[in-house]
Amino acid sequence: MLERQRLGENGQEERAILVSVCTRQMQFEQAKEYLEELAFLLETAGGKAVRFFIQKLDKPVNSTYVGSGKLEEIKEAMDVAEANMVIFDDDLSPSQIRNISKALDDVKVLDRSSLILHIFSERAQTSQARIQVDLAQYQYLLPRLTGMWTHLSRQKGGIGLKGAGEKEIETDRRVIRQRIDKLKKELVKIDKQDHNRRKNRSEFVRVALVGYTNVGKSTLMNIISKSKVLAENKLFATLDTTVRKVYYKSVPFLLSDTVGFIRKLPHHLVECFKGTLAETQESDILIHVIDSAHPHFRDHMETVKQTLRDMNMAEKPVLTVFNKIDLLEEQEREELEKTWFAQESMPAVFISAGEGLNLDSFRETLLELIVEEYGRKTYNGTHYLLQDYQYYKMAEEEANPEESNELIG
């Protein structure tokens, strides 16, 4: 497995300059917001952003991403700000990384994908997530080996010896390809086990929390299931899928929470995490959680919707949850509610998971969707569950069954 460590070495603080190109297809404010998100990613990884650079170009420069003059500005700024790395908001080619590093006196150069992969490597807890991250890292490194990863030759051990006339880089490539094949086989085995486990839960209605990263999904998960899933004000605080069995007014259902979505998420990382996201794909109901206080929450919503479309999940019933309404002015909240209900037909609730606002309304709306979904199922216990629920409705008393937050997987 790849070695996992903080971005800094020998206790040195990582101070980075962040760089982006604003093309004709982008607004300058949008490019600035992307860099602010990149700075949050860096903070999550343990580093600090000290300067931003945005260059307006028709398209990134093939050789160095930004122009030579901008590179000179960045080099001067690194000395003044005492920065020791540069991070670019788009994926860089191997040649771009080499050229930029050379122009900046061999400084460490990262792109958005490598930073996200680093965060994922630190957040992965289960064996499945660790294998997925390692696979994504190796797939990312494979085309970038030249001049960058000769240290892998020290790790190859007994896998194979270098043939006559074979370059060291070719040996490194072979080593990585062998590791990729091994990791893929391990993932196939784990995915089969997970598939069998999910088949045993088919009688339950399955509800999945989805949304942009850092919108409060894990906090809501903890409230609904009375569990203790990690919830931090950081991007990708939750990486591993958590599934819990929950009872509300005598009606049981399964609730899952997994990694949040983000713009420019590396494609190979999405591919590797399809096994983890299978829990979401096989769900009956989606809870789309939104940070209503974020100035660009509509862009975040579209990112999530597009990801769901890419995963063939756009037709599932969705409960839209606007979270963090405590951070909105009353007028802002009223305008948001009017705008939403005037344009959308999907059910929606406006809550604050952190402050406990409107949670009863959220639970009741979710329960209506769950009961409706149970009505579509035909397994033996369905009618009993619905009759039991109707009993509590008729009595106008909230049931107090033994709450369960059983960890399912």
C-alpha positions as CSV (number, residue, x, y, z in Angstrom):
1,M,0.0,0.0,0.0
2,L,1.1,3.6,-0.5
3,E,2.6,5.3,2.5
4,R,0.2,7.7,4.2
5,Q,1.6,10.9,5.8
6,R,0.8,14.6,6.2
7,L,1.7,17.0,3.4
8,G,4.5,18.5,5.5
9,E,7.8,16.8,6.0
10,N,10.0,16.9,9.2
11,G,7.4,19.1,10.9
12,Q,7.7,21.8,8.2
13,E,4.5,23.7,7.6
14,E,3.2,23.5,4.0
15,R,2.5,27.0,2.7
16,A,1.1,26.9,-0.8
17,I,0.4,29.3,-3.6
18,L,-2.8,28.4,-5.5
19,V,-3.0,29.0,-9.2
20,S,-5.9,28.9,-11.7
21,V,-6.7,29.8,-15.3
22,C,-9.9,31.7,-16.1
23,T,-11.0,30.8,-19.6
24,R,-13.7,32.4,-21.7
25,Q,-16.2,29.9,-20.5
26,M,-15.7,31.0,-16.9
27,Q,-16.6,34.1,-14.9
28,F,-13.8,35.5,-12.9
29,E,-15.8,35.2,-9.7
30,Q,-16.3,31.5,-10.5
31,A,-12.6,30.9,-10.9
32,K,-12.0,32.7,-7.6
33,E,-14.6,30.5,-5.8
34,Y,-12.9,27.4,-7.2
35,L,-9.6,28.6,-5.7
36,E,-11.3,29.2,-2.3
37,E,-12.6,25.6,-2.4
38,L,-9.1,24.5,-3.3
39,A,-7.8,26.4,-0.3
40,F,-10.3,24.6,1.9
41,L,-9.1,21.3,0.5
42,L,-5.5,22.3,1.4
43,E,-6.6,23.3,4.9
44,T,-8.2,19.8,5.2
45,A,-4.9,18.3,4.2
46,G,-3.1,20.3,6.9
47,G,-1.6,23.0,4.7
48,K,-2.2,26.8,4.4
49,A,-2.8,28.9,1.3
50,V,-0.8,32.1,1.3
51,R,-1.5,33.6,-2.2
52,F,-3.9,33.2,-5.0
53,F,-3.1,33.7,-8.7
54,I,-5.7,33.7,-11.5
55,Q,-4.7,34.3,-15.1
56,K,-7.2,35.0,-17.9
57,L,-6.4,32.9,-20.9
58,D,-8.4,31.4,-23.8
59,K,-7.1,28.1,-22.6
60,P,-4.2,26.8,-20.4
61,V,-0.7,26.9,-21.9
62,N,0.2,23.5,-23.1
63,S,3.7,23.5,-21.7
64,T,3.4,25.4,-18.3
65,Y,-0.4,25.8,-17.8
66,V,0.1,29.6,-17.2
67,G,2.3,32.0,-19.1
68,S,6.0,32.5,-18.5
69,G,5.4,36.0,-17.1
70,K,2.9,34.6,-14.6
71,L,5.4,31.9,-13.6
72,E,7.9,34.7,-12.8
73,E,5.3,36.4,-10.6
74,I,4.6,33.2,-8.8
75,K,8.3,32.6,-8.3
76,E,8.8,36.0,-6.7
77,A,5.7,35.6,-4.6
78,M,7.0,32.3,-3.2
79,D,10.1,34.0,-1.8
80,V,8.1,36.8,-0.2
81,A,5.4,34.5,1.2
82,E,7.9,31.8,2.2
83,A,5.8,29.2,0.3
84,N,7.2,25.8,-0.4
85,M,4.7,24.4,-2.9
86,V,2.4,25.4,-5.7
87,I,-1.1,23.8,-6.3
88,F,-3.0,24.2,-9.6
89,D,-6.8,24.0,-9.7
90,D,-6.8,21.7,-12.8
91,D,-5.1,18.4,-13.6
92,L,-1.6,18.9,-15.0
93,S,0.1,16.7,-17.5
94,P,3.5,15.1,-16.6
95,S,5.3,17.5,-18.9
96,Q,3.5,20.5,-17.4
97,I,4.6,19.3,-13.9
98,R,8.2,18.9,-15.0
99,N,8.3,22.3,-16.8
100,I,6.6,24.2,-13.9
101,S,8.9,22.6,-11.3
102,K,12.0,23.4,-13.3
103,A,10.9,27.1,-13.8
104,L,10.2,27.4,-10.1
105,D,13.6,25.9,-9.0
106,D,12.3,22.3,-8.4
107,V,9.6,23.4,-6.0
108,K,6.8,20.8,-5.1
109,V,4.0,21.0,-7.7
110,L,0.6,19.5,-7.2
111,D,-2.7,19.6,-9.0
112,R,-6.3,19.4,-7.7
113,S,-6.5,15.6,-8.2
114,S,-3.3,14.8,-6.3
115,L,-4.5,17.0,-3.4
116,I,-7.9,15.2,-3.3
117,L,-6.2,11.8,-3.5
118,H,-4.0,12.8,-0.6
119,I,-7.0,13.7,1.5
120,F,-8.8,10.5,0.6
121,S,-5.7,8.5,1.6
122,E,-5.8,10.0,5.1
123,R,-9.6,9.7,5.5
124,A,-10.0,6.1,4.4
125,Q,-10.7,3.8,7.4
126,T,-12.1,0.5,6.1
127,S,-10.0,-1.9,4.0
128,Q,-12.3,-1.3,1.0
129,A,-11.8,2.4,1.1
130,R,-8.1,2.1,1.5
131,I,-7.9,-0.3,-1.4
132,Q,-10.0,2.1,-3.5
133,V,-7.8,5.1,-2.7
134,D,-4.6,3.1,-3.3
135,L,-5.9,2.0,-6.7
136,A,-6.9,5.6,-7.6
137,Q,-3.4,6.8,-6.6
138,Y,-1.6,4.3,-8.6
139,Q,-3.8,5.0,-11.7
140,Y,-3.0,8.7,-11.2
141,L,0.7,8.1,-10.9
142,L,1.2,5.7,-13.8
143,P,1.3,8.3,-16.6
144,R,3.3,10.7,-14.4
145,L,6.2,8.4,-13.5
146,T,8.9,9.9,-15.8
147,G,11.4,11.8,-13.7
148,M,9.1,11.8,-10.7
149,W,8.8,8.3,-9.1
150,T,12.1,6.6,-9.4
151,H,11.9,5.9,-5.6
152,L,9.4,3.1,-6.5
153,S,12.3,1.0,-7.6
154,R,13.3,0.6,-3.9
155,Q,9.8,-0.9,-3.2
156,K,9.7,-3.5,-5.9
157,G,11.4,-6.2,-3.8
158,G,10.9,-9.6,-5.3
159,I,8.3,-8.7,-7.9
160,G,10.8,-8.7,-10.7
161,L,14.3,-7.8,-11.8
162,K,15.2,-5.3,-14.4
163,G,15.9,-7.0,-17.7
164,A,18.9,-6.3,-19.9
165,G,18.6,-2.8,-21.5
166,E,15.4,-2.1,-19.6
167,K,15.0,1.4,-18.2
168,E,14.2,1.9,-14.6
169,I,11.1,3.8,-15.5
170,E,9.8,0.8,-17.4
171,T,10.4,-1.4,-14.3
172,D,8.5,1.1,-12.2
173,R,5.6,1.0,-14.7
174,R,5.5,-2.8,-14.5
175,V,5.5,-2.8,-10.7
176,I,2.6,-0.3,-10.6
177,R,0.6,-2.2,-13.2
178,Q,1.0,-5.4,-11.2
179,R,-0.2,-3.6,-8.1
180,I,-3.2,-2.1,-9.9
181,D,-4.2,-5.6,-11.1
182,K,-3.9,-7.0,-7.6
183,L,-6.0,-4.2,-6.1
184,K,-8.7,-4.6,-8.7
185,K,-9.0,-8.3,-7.9
186,E,-9.3,-7.4,-4.2
187,L,-12.0,-4.9,-4.9
188,V,-14.0,-7.4,-7.0
189,K,-13.9,-9.8,-4.1
190,I,-15.1,-7.1,-1.6
191,D,-17.8,-5.9,-4.0
192,K,-19.2,-9.4,-4.3
193,Q,-19.4,-9.7,-0.5
194,D,-21.1,-6.3,-0.2
195,H,-23.6,-7.2,-2.9
196,N,-24.6,-10.4,-1.0
197,R,-24.9,-8.3,2.2
198,R,-27.2,-5.8,0.4
199,K,-29.4,-8.6,-1.0
200,N,-30.1,-9.6,2.6
201,R,-31.5,-6.1,3.3
202,S,-33.8,-5.9,0.3
203,E,-37.0,-6.1,2.5
204,F,-36.2,-2.8,4.0
205,V,-36.7,0.6,2.5
206,R,-33.2,2.1,2.0
207,V,-32.6,5.8,2.3
208,A,-29.3,7.4,1.3
209,L,-27.9,10.8,2.2
210,V,-26.3,12.6,-0.8
211,G,-25.0,16.1,-1.3
212,Y,-22.0,18.3,-1.8
213,T,-19.1,17.7,0.6
214,N,-19.3,19.6,3.9
215,V,-23.1,20.4,3.8
216,G,-24.0,18.5,7.1
217,K,-24.9,15.0,5.9
218,S,-23.0,13.3,8.8
219,T,-24.6,15.6,11.3
220,L,-28.0,14.8,10.0
221,M,-27.1,11.1,10.0
222,N,-26.2,11.3,13.7
223,I,-29.5,13.0,14.5
224,I,-31.7,10.6,12.6
225,S,-30.0,7.4,13.8
226,K,-28.7,8.6,17.2
227,S,-25.2,7.4,16.1
228,K,-21.8,9.0,16.2
229,V,-20.6,9.3,12.7
230,L,-17.6,11.6,12.3
231,A,-18.8,15.2,11.5
232,E,-16.3,17.9,11.0
233,N,-16.2,21.3,9.3
234,K,-13.8,19.8,6.7
235,L,-14.2,18.5,3.2
236,F,-14.5,14.8,2.9
237,A,-14.9,14.3,6.7
238,T,-16.8,11.1,5.8
239,L,-15.3,8.7,3.2
240,D,-16.4,5.2,4.2
241,T,-20.1,4.2,3.8
242,T,-22.0,3.9,7.0
243,V,-25.4,2.1,7.1
244,R,-27.7,2.1,10.2
245,K,-31.1,0.6,10.9
246,V,-33.5,3.2,12.2
247,Y,-37.0,3.1,13.7
248,Y,-39.4,6.0,13.6
249,K,-43.0,5.6,14.7
250,S,-42.6,1.8,14.5
251,V,-41.4,2.0,10.8
252,P,-37.9,0.6,10.2
253,F,-35.6,1.7,7.4
254,L,-32.0,1.7,6.5
255,L,-30.1,5.0,6.4
256,S,-26.7,5.3,4.6
257,D,-24.2,8.1,4.5
258,T,-21.1,8.2,2.2
259,V,-18.6,10.5,0.6
260,G,-19.8,13.9,-0.5
261,F,-19.5,15.1,-4.1
262,I,-17.3,17.9,-5.3
263,R,-16.6,19.6,-8.6
264,K,-13.7,18.4,-10.6
265,L,-13.6,15.1,-8.7
266,P,-11.0,12.9,-10.5
267,H,-12.7,10.5,-12.9
268,H,-10.5,7.6,-11.9
269,L,-11.5,8.2,-8.3
270,V,-15.2,8.1,-9.1
271,E,-14.6,4.8,-11.0
272,C,-12.8,3.3,-8.0
273,F,-15.5,4.3,-5.6
274,K,-18.4,2.8,-7.6
275,G,-18.4,-0.1,-5.1
276,T,-18.8,2.3,-2.2
277,L,-21.5,4.3,-4.0
278,A,-23.4,1.1,-4.8
279,E,-25.1,1.5,-1.5
280,T,-26.5,4.8,-2.8
281,Q,-27.3,3.4,-6.2
282,E,-29.5,0.7,-4.7
283,S,-31.3,3.0,-2.4
284,D,-35.1,3.6,-2.7
285,I,-35.1,7.3,-1.5
286,L,-32.4,10.0,-1.7
287,I,-32.1,12.8,0.8
288,H,-30.3,15.6,-1.0
289,V,-28.7,17.8,1.7
290,I,-27.8,21.4,0.7
291,D,-25.9,24.1,2.5
292,S,-28.4,26.8,2.0
293,A,-26.0,29.5,3.5
294,H,-23.3,28.8,0.9
295,P,-23.2,31.7,-1.7
296,H,-22.9,29.1,-4.5
297,F,-25.2,26.4,-3.2
298,R,-27.1,26.3,-6.6
299,D,-23.9,25.3,-8.4
300,H,-23.3,22.7,-5.7
301,M,-26.9,21.4,-6.3
302,E,-26.2,21.1,-10.0
303,T,-23.0,19.2,-9.4
304,V,-24.8,16.7,-7.3
305,K,-27.7,16.3,-9.8
306,Q,-25.2,15.8,-12.6
307,T,-23.3,13.2,-10.6
308,L,-26.6,11.4,-9.9
309,R,-27.5,11.5,-13.6
310,D,-24.1,10.0,-14.4
311,M,-24.9,7.2,-12.0
312,N,-28.3,6.6,-13.5
313,M,-30.0,7.7,-10.2
314,A,-31.9,10.8,-11.5
315,E,-35.3,9.1,-11.4
316,K,-35.2,8.1,-7.7
317,P,-37.6,9.9,-5.2
318,V,-35.7,12.8,-3.7
319,L,-36.3,14.7,-0.5
320,T,-34.5,18.0,-0.7
321,V,-33.2,19.3,2.6
322,F,-32.0,22.9,2.8
323,N,-29.7,22.8,5.8
324,K,-28.1,25.5,7.9
325,I,-31.0,27.9,7.7
326,D,-29.9,29.4,11.0
327,L,-27.2,31.2,9.1
328,L,-29.7,32.9,6.8
329,E,-31.6,36.1,7.5
330,E,-35.4,35.6,7.8
331,Q,-36.0,37.4,4.5
332,E,-33.4,35.3,2.7
333,R,-35.0,32.1,4.0
334,E,-38.5,33.3,3.0
335,E,-37.3,34.1,-0.5
336,L,-35.6,30.8,-0.8
337,E,-38.7,28.9,0.2
338,K,-41.0,30.9,-2.2
339,T,-38.5,30.4,-5.1
340,W,-38.1,26.7,-4.5
341,F,-41.8,25.8,-4.2
342,A,-42.6,28.0,-7.2
343,Q,-40.1,26.2,-9.4
344,E,-39.9,22.6,-8.1
345,S,-42.4,19.9,-7.5
346,M,-40.2,17.7,-5.3
347,P,-40.8,17.7,-1.5
348,A,-38.4,20.0,0.4
349,V,-37.8,21.0,4.0
350,F,-35.7,23.8,5.5
351,I,-33.8,22.8,8.7
352,S,-30.7,23.4,10.8
353,A,-29.3,20.0,11.8
354,G,-26.7,21.7,14.0
355,E,-29.3,23.9,15.9
356,G,-32.1,21.3,15.7
357,L,-34.5,23.6,13.8
358,N,-37.6,22.1,12.0
359,L,-36.4,18.5,12.5
360,D,-39.9,17.2,13.3
361,S,-41.1,18.5,10.0
362,F,-38.2,16.8,8.3
363,R,-38.9,13.5,10.0
364,E,-42.6,13.6,9.1
365,T,-41.9,14.3,5.5
366,L,-39.3,11.6,5.3
367,L,-41.7,9.1,7.0
368,E,-44.4,9.8,4.4
369,L,-42.0,8.9,1.6
370,I,-40.8,5.8,3.4
371,V,-44.4,4.6,4.1
372,E,-45.3,5.2,0.4
373,E,-42.2,3.2,-0.7
374,Y,-43.2,0.3,1.6
375,G,-46.5,0.3,-0.1
376,R,-44.7,-0.6,-3.3
377,K,-42.9,-3.5,-1.8
378,T,-44.5,-6.9,-1.6
379,Y,-42.6,-8.8,1.0
380,N,-44.4,-10.5,4.0
381,G,-43.9,-7.9,6.6
382,T,-45.1,-4.9,4.6
383,H,-48.8,-4.8,5.6
384,Y,-48.0,-5.4,9.2
385,L,-45.7,-2.4,9.3
386,L,-48.2,-0.1,7.5
387,Q,-51.0,-1.2,9.8
388,D,-48.8,-0.6,12.8
389,Y,-48.0,2.8,11.6
390,Q,-51.7,3.6,11.0
391,Y,-52.4,2.6,14.6
392,Y,-50.1,5.3,15.8
393,K,-51.6,7.8,13.4
394,M,-55.1,7.1,14.6
395,A,-54.2,7.2,18.2
396,E,-52.4,10.5,17.6
397,E,-49.6,9.4,19.9
398,E,-46.0,9.1,18.9
399,A,-44.8,5.6,19.5
400,N,-41.9,5.0,21.8
401,P,-40.4,1.8,20.5
402,E,-36.9,0.9,21.4
403,E,-34.7,3.1,19.2
404,S,-32.2,1.2,17.2
405,N,-29.1,2.5,15.6
406,E,-27.7,-0.9,14.7
407,L,-24.6,-0.7,12.6
408,I,-25.4,-2.6,9.4
409,G,-22.1,-2.2,7.4
